[in-house]
Amino acid sequence: MAKYSQKFIDETHDLKESGLTIKEVAKQLKLDFNQATYILYSKKPTCKQEIYADTDKAVKEVDTILKRIKRLLFGS
């Protein structure tokens, strides 16, 4: 079993990316400095590009469905 959940790892990376120092991240998440450093430099966050690509695909699909509905309701 993993010591840190992926959600916790992502939260740690997000705090660091928001401009906090490692010491501030550690304090906010109630970690030791060494634990925060370990997570930031050894554990990878979830790849957000994949999430954004999936979301973009879903939005485009919904847009095409809405266009079809508008054509059916209002004609074109």
N, C-alpha and C positions, 0 to 999 in steps of 0.2 A: 504494500500500500504506500502511496506517495505521502511524503511528509507534508508537502504543501499542495493545496488544491490549485488547479489551473486558474480558477477565479481569483484566488489570493495572489498568485503570481502576476496575473494581468493587472490587478489593482496596484500592486507594488510598482510595476513598470509604468502604469498610468500616472501615479504620483510623481515618479522621477521625471517623466516627460513633461509634467506640468511646471517643472522648474524647481522643485524642492531638492535639497541636498540629500545625500544618503543618510546623514544623521537625522534630518527632519523626517524622512520617510520612515526610518526605523522607529523614531519616537511616536509618530502617528499610528503606526501599525503595532506598536508594543513589541518590537523586535530588538535584538542586540544589533549593534553596528555590523558585526560579522555575518549575522543571518541575513540582513538586508543586502549586504554586498554579495553574498552567495547567491541569493535569488536573482539579483540584477545582472550578475555576470555569468551565472551558470545555467539559469532556467530561461527558456525562451517564452515570450508572450504568444498568445494566440495570433495567428496571422490575420490581421484585419483586412488585408487586401482581398482575401477569399470571401470574407463576410460581405464586404462592399460589392464585390462582383456578383454574389448571389442576390443581394438586395437589389442591385441595378437590374438584373435579369427579371426579378419578380415585378418590379415597378414597370418595366417595359411591357411585360405580359398583361398586367392590369390595364395599362394605357390602351393597348390594342382591344381588349375586351370592352372598355368604356367607349371607345370609338365605334365599335360595332353596335353597341346598345344605343348610342346617340343616333346612328344612321337608321336603326330600326324605328326608333321613336319619332324622330323629327324628319326623316328622309334626307336624301342628299342629292 
